[in-house]
Amino acid sequence: MSTHSSFVSATTPSRPLLFFAMGSDTPAEVERLLVTGEADANERAGPQDLPALVFALTNDQLEHKTEIVKTLLAHGADPAVVEHLASSSPDSADSDDESDSPLAVKVKEAMNPAIRYYLGRQLPVPIRQQELLKEAGFESLLRARFCIVGQDHALNELVRAIAIQCRQRKMKPLSIIFSGPSGHGKSLLASKVGNLLNVPAHTVNMTNLRTQEELLRARSLSTTEDDSTLEDFLTRNGDKRCVVVLEEIEKAAEKLVLNSLLIPWELGVLSSPNPHDTSHVIWICTSNIGENLAFEYHSNHPEGPSSREEYLALMTIVRRYMGESLGTSLVSRVTAVLPFLPFQPQEQLALASESLSAVQQEMSASAFSPPTARMSAAETETLLRQAVEDYIPREGARSIQRAVQARYEDDLW
């Protein structure tokens, strides 16, 4: 009997839920169990006492394997349980019986570039910041590194800014601008902040807005958020933490609407016929302003900032440039301007790997897709490498996603 066919009968009644969820290939249920505390990401089960992470990796039937592995890691699964199995080569002098075992072979075979990337990804956060986030109930923000690929420095500064605000006795507005080229995670991360903090969120497309009245009447872009106006959202959350996302802030049709943000971002009050206390609001804005600076920096520093000091210097450069476009009066009230940079080669490969998983899931679910054989490791590697060659920095992840889909469909049809 195989490991995966026997785990159900071997698990104790108190521990099957997480493994049932993984075995049924439902990432949403895995997430729910971990969020509610009904399961622990480091649980073990089965005759071999397999850790959940190893079970997910070695289950050949999972179409959502990468997503499930990311979910386990985000909720504290210890990557060390697979690192020693995946790192040893059978031909190496120090190879032991465990690294040569069938289990170790299956772990190595399951290591697509995305899984390997997330297993090795770290986001060192000072203990004091972790404590502040925990006291505020925001410790889940530390899971952000499993929501997007790359942008490590931006993530660190986002965590730092929110932790510092948690330390302040008097509630003050927090405003952050994610800047840089399209397709590099700005909107994706912005859309995740509310969920990561477990607070309500409202997303506004700033394109063509002219006045404060239009801003307050704006309904949320997100289908997962309440379909109310911004004014209703602020009224409903008047005494609670919440997140307001302003997408493409530089595309507002008139500066008048930007001027309406001056007092909310500085004093925490939004004037209107019914004034709103916005001192508790976390404002997250996205903007392509400064993308040329990001490309220039990447050209001169292809490996990215080597230290926080280098990234802080880039933040200052982008802030000054942004002030010329949005106006110094507005930008001077922004807590942090966080540049997003082009992807590194290993990040591009991780994106290509995730894109391939998504395309395969879509094809599998389609009633019109032809039956397909499982791609070999060599075929997969070739497709991913070719897709990465088509990476266009000005398009970001979209260029990789398009290349993966085109190549996969070419091979399929």
Phi, psi and omega in degrees: 000133182288163179304315187280335178280340183258354187292328184297313182288337185269339181287150178283156183301336184275354188229019185271343193303311182297320182288326173298317181296317178293315182297332178273002174062046181238091181303325182298321179288323175300314178299315182298315181298321181286322180293318183281348181085007177289342179218161178240138185295344181255018178297155177235155179198169176087170182297335178264005180055049185288133170295151181305320182296319179291320178302313181297317183295322188265005178272108185289347185272355186275117174281333182258035186300313182299317181295320179292318178298316177300319181296316178298315180296320180298333181258021169099010176299136183278113181294344181298336182291343178244341185301316182288334178285327185270342189270332185278139176264137180302336182270353184286153183294329183265013179296136178246178183300323183294320181287343177264359187289159175304326179296316179296321178298317180294322177298314181296321180294332182277352186281077172286165185302326180291314180297317179298321180298311184289327177298325182265358185280131178231150176226082183300122179237126179307146183305318182298320178295319178299319180296317180296318179295320180294318179299326181273355183079021184251018185298338179292348175300334180293348176280357185302331183292347177259006179264331181223162175263136177076196177060041182301316183293320178297319178297316179300317182287328175297312178300316181299314182298317181289323178296318179297320179296326178297334183283336185287134181290318179264129181298128178232151179296147175235122180232129184227137176246123170272118184240157175133187186291156178297154173075019182240021168102002183297304182292324180297312179294318179302321181289343183266343190299314180301315180294320180296325179272354182059044177230160179296152180222153179220127184248126182242131171274115185281351183304125175072004176289142185243326188226167176298324180298318178294322178299313182292334179274354185293131177268158185293140176287328188284135178284346179268357181253162181298132181277066178238172177283163177298322180296318177296321180298314180293323178295316183292331182248033185300333182241020183230157171297141175202170181238134172241122179258125177250102183280135175054058187297331182286349183266009174301140186289331182226145178292344181302321181290328177289323179298333180290350179268351185300308182290317177302321183282338180260315186251348179079030179225128176252112183284136176194179175309329174237092184305144182242136172280113181248019181293339182266355186278136170260112181266123177242119181246151173240149182200144174272357179301132179093006181296325178295325176294324178294318178294319180296317179296317181297323179296322181274339181226070186300339179268002179085176180299135181272350182205167177296324181299320178295319180292322177298322178296320177293321177303319180294318180297314182292323178299314179300317180295320180294325178299329179290334182266313184267345182101134182297326182300324179280309186295330179295342180264000180277131181295315182207137172252116187249108179289136172258134189247160176303154185285144172284161182307316181291332177288321177299319180293321177296318178297318179297320180295316177296321179296319179296317177301318181295318180294319180295321178295319180296316179295320181296325182278345184281137179285346185257000182279142179286157176298139184232146174274153179295133179292140176286165179299321181293318179295318179297314181299318180297314180299315182294317180296320179293320180296319180296328178296338180267008179298126178246110185307324181288344177255338177066221185300331182299324180293323179288316179300318180295317181295319179297313182296317181298314182291321180295317180291325176300316180290328185285317187261000000 
